[in-house]
Amino acid sequence: AAAGGYPAAPSVVVGDISLLGPELRSAFALLQVLVQTISALALGYLCVRYGAIDVQRGDMQAIQFFIGRIALPLLVFRIVATSSIGSVDLGVVAACSLGKVAVYILTFGMTLCAYRSKDPFGRRILTSAVFGFFTTASNDLAIGFPVINAIYGDDMAVYLAANVLVFQTLIQPLAMVMFEIGHALSQGSERPSGDDLRDQRRTMVLKLARSIALNPIMLATTLGAVYSFCLSWTLVRDGANKMHLPEPIGGIIELWTSPFTMMFLFLNGTSLRSASIALWPAVLVLMKVVVCAYISYGLSHVFVNPDNPKAQALRDFTFFYGTIPAGGAP
């Protein structure tokens, strides 16, 4: 008891969220993630704004290589290798991916009909392909992973990796085809014909096949799946019932991937410009974070197995996944 006979006040540590309810803990964790994300983006922007970094001079090339060719593939490999692939509901992946495809088609058609309608047809196709690609290219791991982790924990990480794989192997190549078509049409009189046209098509197909086969994300996902099926007995379970890669591989991958989120967000921050509001950028953002979310959520009622005990949580995930904003590719 305290002096005077009154009971002592309980000791509460400021910043300890364990005393909050589950919903408040998730909300507080999400707020922390958003603040951290904004701070990393702001740091990159300020470094460019005040001349500490010159992107045009190539100051960020080493970071771009590390993120895109080393850290990101290793992060995907670790997620896939340590996840229970057999428990993945493919309906979730289908809902998220088809939601992106639907938004791409809507954005492409809307841009083709309404944006700079007096431009040459080939240029309009190319612009429509670029706008459509923007509305499907989610910043899945740098922003999506911490946000989804704050809401659901580690249970949904494998769905992020699966959606990255589908995007890299299906949606992105289709977008590249549209880029090539728009580029070919915009050449006008220089457009090839006959044997030259067939050779150009063959070259494009071979180029796309090679890019898919040698895509670092594709290779990382394949190797992670092989590890999960063939070497799952080597995984180590910790006290929180989470699976980890064995040492020293696990420690090396953890070290190499630990700066990924900060470096990726910092890299995106260096590409930011002064804020301004315009009609078409606002439309594209709404298509990405609002329309895509609702379409994916609607499709989840068709594809997600209703007998799954986590069916509603999986449907909610498709909505939150659709709200993940676009990000620059490393």
Disulfide bonds with the S-S distance in Angstrom:
none
